[in-house]
């Protein structure tokens, strides 16, 4: 008698420009963060496989597997098989150990579902895939199911070989769930082969194993062992009592019906040994109900076979005939179902390949979106870094410009202290007297110290009068005329005492006047820089800007902006 398949018992472990650029950067960032979230594929039809494949397109394998276990526990075999098949479609040779474990468990459970539907050839192909990709440390959970197929085909030698391997590895790894399941299968095999002596050796080995924790499943296994020992010693009443206690314990276990079915069969056999065929038939009635609940067709077939035997022995010929008819009918239907199952498998495989192709396209699109998103984010990151650098540079330049502005304002204020210039000139004059008068460029000029001082004072008066030097036709000839001298003496005094030529002095005076007017926002705040430049004598805009920048270190616009900020402060 093939034991129910072992499934489902797995635990898977600058300033304005800068602000504009910043707004653009944040807009792009928001767009490319939202775009991947909103681009979600949707199912194009109401097809169940389509919904399943699209639903699980971006779900980790472990989550898909657990959903399959949940569907399986609810008896929804189609959805469970779809989930397990989806997991198995993700196989890659370079899978991690955890992914390979999930893949093997999914194959095992898919094969278990095929066994529940008595499609043993399909189940066997699933189990062989597990062995192909996994070693004993991972495949031993599947050995129970392979043994179940061999038992179904009465190949008890191979069945025992796989069960013994499963038991040894489970015990070595302290994996108690598979060990309990293997124990039940071995005991069941010994019963069918009338080898209760072997079962006693197995039971002694089991009782000598230090199992922890000793939970409900352990107590269930112990009661089965008690019943088997009583059967060996022909204490059938005690055997039945132990088996019924195991049924009570099974109520707290997952997949209750799967645990109960073989126990009701044990009870029926015990009653048959006692000659209590009516009681055996009652137990078989319960076995029939539980077999249907657990979708165990092979157990249901055996139930009908033993029911026919019990009814016949108790003299209920009609019921025996009905049980034998159900047995034959179910055998035939299972054979037909196997053929139909192969057609369904082909259809499901076709749909799986179709939606796996769609899933592959979705994954490719997702990878492309991820690449594009990462590229954009990298670009945005570099843009933000560049923007931060520009802001830092802009602030550093602003501080430098502010310093230049303050220095220029301070220089302009010094113009108000005319007396200091007189003292400077007196000092220069004393130095000049100490030199040889026959040396230098103007040795024979004829200027005396007194006339030179008087000429300088006149030049200073004119050059501090905006009404004169701001005229666009103001030249050194006009200055000489205004001071009552000639251009030679005027040029000599400017060069010797001030250390500059006439054009440089004129430009500085005009720029100084421009700076005064830019600061005077009350009277000149409504005028443009070009208008002010034209008022002080500059004819060319480019020449004005170039001269202003050379003398002050700032552009007229920068100077005017700082002047307005200073006025507001």
Number of C-alpha atoms within 10 A of each C-alpha: 20 24 26 26 25 25 22 20 15 16 8 13 7 18 12 8 12 15 13 11 16 16 12 12 18 12 11 15 17 11 11 16 13 11 12 14 8 8 10 10 11 10 14 9 9 8 9 13 21 20 16 16 19 21 14 16 18 13 10 11 21 18 14 24 25 20 16 28 25 15 18 21 16 11 15 13 20 15 19 26 23 21 28 28 22 25 25 21 13 13 14 11 7 8 12 10 11 13 19 21 20 24 28 28 28 32 25 30 30 26 30 28 25 22 27 21 19 22 22 22 14 19 24 20 13 23 24 18 15 25 16 10 15 17 10 14 12 17 23 22 31 29 27 29 30 27 29 28 25 19 21 16 13 13 13 19 11 15 25 21 12 21 26 18 17 26 25 14 19 20 18 12 11 15 14 19 16 24 25 20 23 27 24 19 26 23 21 22 25 18 20 14 11 11 14 20 12 14 22 17 10 16 19 11 10 19 11 9 10 10 14 9 9 10 9 15 21 18 15 23 21 18 21 26 26 20 28 28 21 19 21 17 11 14 15 22 16 17 26 25 16 23 27 20 16 25 21 11 20 21 14 12 13 13 19 16 22 21 24 24 28 23 23 25 24 26 27 29 24 27 22 20 14 15 14 16 23 19 17 25 26 16 22 27 18 16 27 23 14 22 24 14 15 21 20 24 20 21 24 24 23 18 27 25 19 23 29 25 20 29 22 17 16 15 12 14 15 12 15 22 16 15 23 20 15 17 21 15 13 18 16 12 12 19 14 12 17 19 13 13 18 15 12 13 14 12 12 15 13 12 14 21 13 13 19 19 12 16 20 12 12 17 14 12 12 16 12 12 16 13 12 14 17 13 12 16 16 12 14 16 14 12 15 16 12 12 19 15 13 16 17 13 13 15 14 12 13 16 12 13 19 17 12 16 21 14 13 20 17 11 12 15 11 12 13 9 10 10 10 12 14 14 11 12 17 13 11 14 17 11 10 14 10 8 10 9 11 9 9 10 9 15 11 10 10 10 15 9 13 10 12 18 18 13 21 22 16 18 19 15 12 16 18 14 12 15 10 18 22 21 15 13 11 13 15 17 14 15 21 19 13 14 18 13 14 15 16 13 19 23 16 20 21 18 14 16 16 15 11 14 14 18 11 12 16 19 20 16 19 26 24 21 21 21 22 17 20 25 20 15 15 10 10 15 15 8 12 13 21 16 12 17 23 17 17 22 21 23 13 12 14 11 11 22 19 15 19 23 16 11 15 20 17 20 17 23 13 15 25 23 13 19 24 15 10 10 12 7 6
